[in-house]
Amino acid sequence: MQATNDKNIYFLSDFHLGAPNYEASLVREKKVVAFLDSIKHTAAEIFIVGDMFDFWYEYKKVVPKGYVRLLGKLAELADAGIALHFFVGNHDMWMSGYFEQELNMPVYYEPQVFERNGKKFYIGHGDGLGPGDHGYKFIKKIFRNRFCQWAFGQLHPTWGIGLANYFSRKSKEKTGTSDEHFLGEDKEWLIIYCREVLKKEHYDYFIFGHRHFPIDFKLSNNSRYINLGDWIRTFTYASFNGTDVALCTWEK
């Protein structure tokens, strides 16, 4: 898949649908769907880079209630031949084949490398990368453990989803406002991570979500780190026209 004169590749992340309540989530979902509808004739490929949902767990015969507008739009885009990609985030890592089967949408659990129009992209959600945050890195190993996932699945969805939503809300209460400001290149852990990767291999673009703050940072003369922001406050996304990546803000 390549970008062309009339086709772009789009990147967006962090919708956190379901939070903080149904009413606010629905407004946000409609904005995401309107954006996807606006690019359906210009998109060659769409990357959703994690935390599409504030919580997602696929039981064997059950998926979380709601989100029909977004899932229906993604199905429409897939049926139209637009390539879709999804990277799990720290809120929706519990996937089990539903997206692949219903949307023909590959699901990635780790950062992946793509080459488009001669440019190398290093893409991932961004959680657990770089220095520090050892507490979360430990919890992530538990969340990714197959036995732990199976054990959680033994809970009735009413209890399991309710419990997960409770802890998700408590987690947000502790984050403060650190995601509203650029912390400086020596403290932005994804910048530190990108520079470590660049020591081993060149990439033209590093594209991440998770940070909830739009960033376009020049790592070197020919490498950039793009953070996609979110669809809660910033409504930002990135597009690649075959030559360059632009970080944009969407307004209906």
C-alpha positions as CSV (number, residue, x, y, z in Angstrom):
1,M,0.0,0.0,0.0
2,Q,1.4,3.4,-1.0
3,A,0.3,7.0,-0.7
4,T,-0.4,8.7,-4.1
5,N,-1.3,12.1,-5.4
6,D,-4.9,11.7,-4.4
7,K,-4.6,9.1,-1.6
8,N,-3.1,9.7,1.9
9,I,-2.3,7.4,4.8
10,Y,-3.9,8.5,8.1
11,F,-2.9,7.9,11.7
12,L,-5.0,8.6,14.8
13,S,-5.3,7.3,18.4
14,D,-6.7,7.6,21.9
15,F,-10.5,7.9,21.5
16,H,-11.1,6.2,24.9
17,L,-14.7,5.5,24.0
18,G,-16.8,4.6,27.0
19,A,-15.3,7.3,29.3
20,P,-16.2,9.1,31.3
21,N,-19.9,8.2,30.6
22,Y,-22.2,7.1,27.8
23,E,-23.3,10.6,26.9
24,A,-19.8,12.2,26.6
25,S,-18.5,9.1,24.8
26,L,-21.3,9.2,22.2
27,V,-20.5,12.8,21.3
28,R,-16.8,11.9,20.9
29,E,-17.7,8.7,18.9
30,K,-19.8,10.8,16.5
31,K,-16.8,13.1,15.9
32,V,-14.5,10.2,15.2
33,V,-17.1,8.7,12.8
34,A,-17.6,12.1,11.0
35,F,-13.8,12.4,10.6
36,L,-13.5,8.8,9.1
37,D,-16.4,9.6,6.8
38,S,-14.6,12.7,5.6
39,I,-11.5,10.8,4.6
40,K,-13.1,7.7,3.0
41,H,-12.4,9.0,-0.5
42,T,-8.8,10.1,0.2
43,A,-7.6,7.3,2.5
44,A,-5.3,4.6,1.1
45,E,-4.7,3.2,4.6
46,I,-5.7,4.0,8.2
47,F,-3.7,3.3,11.3
48,I,-5.5,3.5,14.7
49,V,-2.7,3.5,17.2
50,G,-4.3,2.3,20.4
51,D,-6.9,3.1,23.1
52,M,-9.8,3.2,20.8
53,F,-11.8,2.2,23.8
54,D,-11.4,3.0,27.5
55,F,-11.9,-0.7,28.1
56,W,-12.2,-3.6,25.8
57,Y,-12.3,-7.3,26.6
58,E,-13.4,-10.0,24.2
59,Y,-15.1,-12.9,26.0
60,K,-15.6,-16.0,23.9
61,K,-19.1,-15.0,22.9
62,V,-19.4,-11.5,24.2
63,V,-17.9,-8.1,23.4
64,P,-18.6,-4.8,25.3
65,K,-21.9,-3.2,24.5
66,G,-22.0,-0.1,22.3
67,Y,-19.7,1.6,19.8
68,V,-21.9,0.5,16.8
69,R,-21.4,3.7,14.9
70,L,-17.6,3.4,15.0
71,L,-17.5,-0.3,14.3
72,G,-20.0,0.1,11.5
73,K,-18.0,2.9,9.9
74,L,-14.8,0.8,10.1
75,A,-16.6,-2.1,8.5
76,E,-17.8,0.2,5.7
77,L,-14.2,1.4,5.1
78,A,-12.8,-2.1,5.1
79,D,-15.5,-3.3,2.7
80,A,-14.5,-0.4,0.4
81,G,-11.0,-1.7,0.2
82,I,-9.3,0.7,2.6
83,A,-6.5,-1.1,4.6
84,L,-7.1,-0.8,8.3
85,H,-4.6,-1.4,11.2
86,F,-5.1,-1.4,14.9
87,F,-2.4,-1.3,17.6
88,V,-3.6,-2.3,21.1
89,G,-3.2,0.3,23.8
90,N,-3.0,0.0,27.6
91,H,-6.8,0.2,27.8
92,D,-7.8,-2.2,25.0
93,M,-5.2,-4.9,24.8
94,W,-7.5,-7.8,25.4
95,M,-8.3,-8.6,21.8
96,S,-9.1,-12.1,20.6
97,G,-9.9,-12.2,16.9
98,Y,-13.0,-10.1,16.7
99,F,-11.5,-7.2,14.7
100,E,-9.6,-9.6,12.4
101,Q,-12.8,-11.5,11.6
102,E,-15.4,-8.8,11.4
103,L,-13.3,-5.9,10.1
104,N,-10.4,-7.6,8.3
105,M,-8.3,-5.4,10.5
106,P,-4.9,-6.7,11.7
107,V,-4.2,-6.2,15.4
108,Y,-0.7,-5.6,16.7
109,Y,0.6,-6.0,20.2
110,E,4.1,-4.5,19.8
111,P,5.5,-1.7,17.7
112,Q,5.8,-2.5,14.0
113,V,7.9,-1.3,11.1
114,F,6.3,-0.3,7.8
115,E,7.8,1.1,4.6
116,R,5.7,3.4,2.5
117,N,6.9,5.4,-0.5
118,G,10.5,4.7,0.5
119,K,9.9,6.1,4.0
120,K,10.4,3.9,7.1
121,F,7.8,4.2,9.8
122,Y,8.1,2.8,13.4
123,I,4.6,2.7,14.8
124,G,3.2,1.7,18.2
125,H,0.9,2.8,21.0
126,G,3.8,3.9,23.1
127,D,2.9,2.5,26.5
128,G,5.7,0.9,28.5
129,L,8.5,2.2,26.2
130,G,11.5,4.2,27.3
131,P,13.0,4.6,30.8
132,G,11.1,4.5,34.1
133,D,7.4,3.6,34.8
134,H,8.5,0.3,36.2
135,G,5.2,-0.2,38.0
136,Y,3.2,0.0,34.9
137,K,5.7,-2.3,33.0
138,F,5.2,-4.9,35.7
139,I,1.4,-4.6,35.5
140,K,1.5,-4.8,31.7
141,K,3.2,-8.2,32.0
142,I,0.3,-9.4,34.1
143,F,-2.3,-8.0,31.8
144,R,-0.6,-9.6,28.8
145,N,-0.3,-13.0,30.6
146,R,-2.6,-15.6,29.0
147,F,-3.5,-17.2,32.2
148,C,-4.4,-13.9,33.8
149,Q,-6.5,-13.0,30.8
150,W,-8.3,-16.4,31.0
151,A,-8.9,-15.9,34.8
152,F,-10.4,-12.5,34.2
153,G,-12.7,-14.0,31.5
154,Q,-14.2,-16.3,34.1
155,L,-15.9,-13.3,35.7
156,H,-19.4,-12.5,34.5
157,P,-19.2,-9.5,32.0
158,T,-21.3,-7.4,34.4
159,W,-18.7,-7.8,37.1
160,G,-15.6,-7.9,34.9
161,I,-16.4,-4.9,32.8
162,G,-17.7,-3.0,35.9
163,L,-14.5,-3.7,37.8
164,A,-12.3,-2.7,34.8
165,N,-14.2,0.6,34.3
166,Y,-13.8,1.4,38.0
167,F,-10.0,1.0,37.9
168,S,-9.8,2.9,34.7
169,R,-11.5,5.9,36.3
170,K,-9.2,5.6,39.3
171,S,-6.1,5.5,37.1
172,K,-7.2,8.8,35.3
173,E,-7.6,10.5,38.7
174,K,-3.9,10.0,39.3
175,T,-2.6,11.3,36.0
176,G,-3.0,15.0,36.8
177,T,-2.3,17.5,34.0
178,S,1.1,16.2,32.9
179,D,-0.3,15.3,29.5
180,E,-1.2,18.9,28.8
181,H,2.4,20.2,28.5
182,F,5.6,19.3,26.6
183,L,7.9,18.1,29.3
184,G,11.2,18.8,27.5
185,E,13.2,16.5,25.3
186,D,15.2,15.2,28.3
187,K,12.0,14.1,30.1
188,E,9.8,13.0,27.3
189,W,10.3,9.3,27.6
190,L,9.2,8.5,24.0
191,I,11.8,10.9,22.6
192,I,14.4,9.2,24.8
193,Y,13.2,5.8,23.4
194,C,13.3,7.0,19.8
195,R,16.8,8.2,20.1
196,E,17.9,4.8,21.5
197,V,16.3,3.0,18.6
198,L,17.9,5.4,16.1
199,K,21.3,4.4,17.4
200,K,20.6,0.9,16.0
201,E,18.6,1.7,12.8
202,H,17.3,4.6,10.9
203,Y,13.6,5.4,10.7
204,D,12.1,8.4,9.0
205,Y,9.1,8.6,11.3
206,F,8.3,7.4,14.8
207,I,4.5,7.5,15.3
208,F,3.0,6.9,18.7
209,G,-0.2,7.7,20.7
210,H,-0.7,7.2,24.5
211,R,0.8,10.6,25.4
212,H,-2.4,12.5,24.8
213,F,-0.4,15.5,23.7
214,P,0.3,16.3,20.0
215,I,4.0,16.5,19.4
216,D,6.1,16.9,16.2
217,F,9.7,16.7,17.2
218,K,12.8,16.7,15.0
219,L,15.0,13.9,16.2
220,S,17.7,14.5,13.5
221,N,17.9,16.0,10.1
222,N,15.9,13.2,8.6
223,S,14.0,11.6,11.5
224,R,10.9,12.9,13.4
225,Y,8.8,11.7,16.3
226,I,5.1,12.3,16.0
227,N,2.7,11.9,18.8
228,L,-0.9,11.9,17.7
229,G,-2.6,13.5,20.7
230,D,-6.1,12.3,21.3
231,W,-9.8,12.7,20.5
232,I,-10.7,13.9,23.9
233,R,-9.2,17.4,24.0
234,T,-7.0,17.9,20.9
235,F,-8.8,16.1,18.0
236,T,-5.5,15.7,16.2
237,Y,-4.2,13.2,13.7
238,A,-1.4,12.7,11.2
239,S,-1.5,12.2,7.4
240,F,1.2,11.1,5.0
241,N,0.9,12.3,1.4
242,G,3.7,10.1,0.1
243,T,6.3,12.8,0.7
244,D,5.9,14.1,4.2
245,V,3.9,13.6,7.4
246,A,1.8,16.4,8.7
247,L,0.2,16.7,12.2
248,C,-3.2,18.2,11.8
249,T,-6.3,19.2,13.9
250,W,-9.7,18.3,12.7
251,E,-12.7,20.5,12.9
252,K,-16.0,19.5,11.4
